[in-house]
Amino acid sequence: MRAVLGRRTVRTRDRMDRGTAGLLTLVLVLAVVTASTGWLTRAAADLHENGRSQAVADLAALSAVAADPDDARRVAAAVATDNGAELVSFRWHGTTVGVRIRLGGATASAHAQLGRTTASGR
């Protein structure tokens, strides 16, 4: 089908095709944006969970080293539980306490010694 506009002849079908292509492009862009937003949201949640698990591990190790040596493991487990985590391992070696905790899908470990702390997250 042809439409005459002044001296130009424009095919109605070509105009419809261009409109369809624009609509399909818009749908594709919206799909990519939606998928990217979901991925970024999950990445941010994982990052937050890792940071929180490291903070809980640090707190559990510091609390344990400050406690009476006979109660250190119980204190570390209580601190982990109170913060929504699980104490996975506990080690007392000399004046140093080492803990590993699990919070959701993240694990973290920390070591504490009176006057000094070190941390390593995973």
C-alpha positions as CSV (number, residue, x, y, z in Angstrom):
1,M,0.0,0.0,0.0
2,R,1.3,3.5,-0.9
3,A,0.5,6.8,0.6
4,V,1.3,10.0,-1.3
5,L,2.6,12.9,0.8
6,G,3.3,15.9,-1.4
7,R,5.9,14.7,-4.0
8,R,7.1,11.7,-1.9
9,T,5.5,8.3,-2.0
10,V,5.8,6.5,1.3
11,R,5.0,2.9,1.7
12,T,2.7,2.2,4.6
13,R,4.3,-1.2,5.2
14,D,7.8,0.3,5.6
15,R,6.4,2.7,8.3
16,M,4.8,-0.2,10.1
17,D,8.0,-2.2,10.0
18,R,10.0,0.6,11.5
19,G,7.4,0.9,14.3
20,T,7.6,-2.8,15.0
21,A,11.4,-2.7,15.1
22,G,11.3,0.2,17.6
23,L,8.9,-1.7,19.8
24,L,11.1,-4.9,19.7
25,T,14.2,-2.8,20.5
26,L,12.4,-1.3,23.5
27,V,11.3,-4.7,24.8
28,L,14.9,-6.1,24.4
29,V,16.3,-3.1,26.3
30,L,13.8,-3.5,29.1
31,A,14.6,-7.2,29.4
32,V,18.4,-6.5,29.6
33,V,17.8,-3.8,32.2
34,T,15.6,-6.1,34.3
35,A,18.1,-8.9,34.2
36,S,21.0,-6.6,35.1
37,T,19.1,-5.1,38.0
38,G,18.4,-8.6,39.4
39,W,22.0,-9.5,39.1
40,L,23.3,-6.3,40.7
41,T,20.8,-6.7,43.6
42,R,22.0,-10.2,44.3
43,A,25.7,-9.1,44.1
44,A,25.0,-6.3,46.6
45,A,23.3,-8.7,48.9
46,D,26.2,-11.2,48.8
47,L,28.7,-8.4,49.5
48,H,26.6,-7.3,52.5
49,E,26.4,-10.8,53.8
50,N,30.2,-11.3,53.5
51,G,30.9,-8.1,55.4
52,R,28.4,-9.0,58.1
53,S,29.8,-12.5,58.5
54,Q,33.3,-11.1,58.9
55,A,32.1,-8.6,61.5
56,V,30.4,-11.5,63.5
57,A,33.6,-13.6,63.3
58,D,35.7,-10.7,64.6
59,L,33.2,-10.1,67.4
60,A,33.1,-13.8,68.3
61,A,36.9,-14.1,68.4
62,L,37.4,-10.9,70.5
63,S,34.6,-11.9,72.9
64,A,36.2,-15.4,73.3
65,V,39.7,-14.1,74.0
66,A,38.4,-11.7,76.6
67,A,36.4,-14.4,78.4
68,D,37.6,-16.9,80.9
69,P,39.5,-19.7,79.0
70,D,37.1,-22.3,80.3
71,D,34.1,-20.4,78.8
72,A,35.7,-19.1,75.6
73,R,34.1,-21.6,73.2
74,R,30.7,-21.1,74.8
75,V,31.1,-17.3,74.6
76,A,32.1,-17.4,70.9
77,A,29.2,-19.7,70.1
78,A,26.7,-17.4,72.0
79,V,28.0,-14.3,70.2
80,A,27.7,-16.1,66.8
81,T,24.2,-17.4,67.6
82,D,23.0,-14.0,68.9
83,N,24.0,-12.5,65.6
84,G,22.3,-15.1,63.4
85,A,25.4,-17.1,62.6
86,E,26.7,-20.6,63.5
87,L,30.1,-21.3,65.0
88,V,31.7,-23.8,62.7
89,S,35.1,-24.2,64.4
90,F,36.9,-22.9,67.4
91,R,40.5,-23.2,68.3
92,W,42.4,-22.0,71.4
93,H,46.1,-22.0,71.0
94,G,48.2,-20.4,73.7
95,T,46.9,-16.8,74.0
96,T,45.2,-16.9,70.6
97,V,41.6,-17.7,69.7
98,G,40.6,-18.7,66.2
99,V,37.0,-19.0,65.0
100,R,35.2,-19.8,61.8
101,I,31.5,-18.9,61.5
102,R,28.8,-19.4,58.9
103,L,26.1,-16.8,58.2
104,G,23.7,-17.7,55.5
105,G,25.9,-18.7,52.5
106,A,29.0,-16.8,53.7
107,T,31.8,-18.0,56.0
108,A,34.4,-16.0,57.7
109,S,37.3,-16.6,60.1
110,A,39.0,-14.4,62.6
111,H,41.8,-14.7,65.1
112,A,42.2,-12.7,68.3
113,Q,45.0,-12.3,70.8
114,L,45.0,-10.0,73.7
115,G,46.1,-6.7,72.3
116,R,46.0,-7.9,68.6
117,T,43.5,-9.1,66.0
118,T,43.8,-10.5,62.5
119,A,40.9,-11.4,60.1
120,S,40.6,-13.3,56.9
121,G,37.2,-13.6,55.1
122,R,36.2,-16.0,52.4
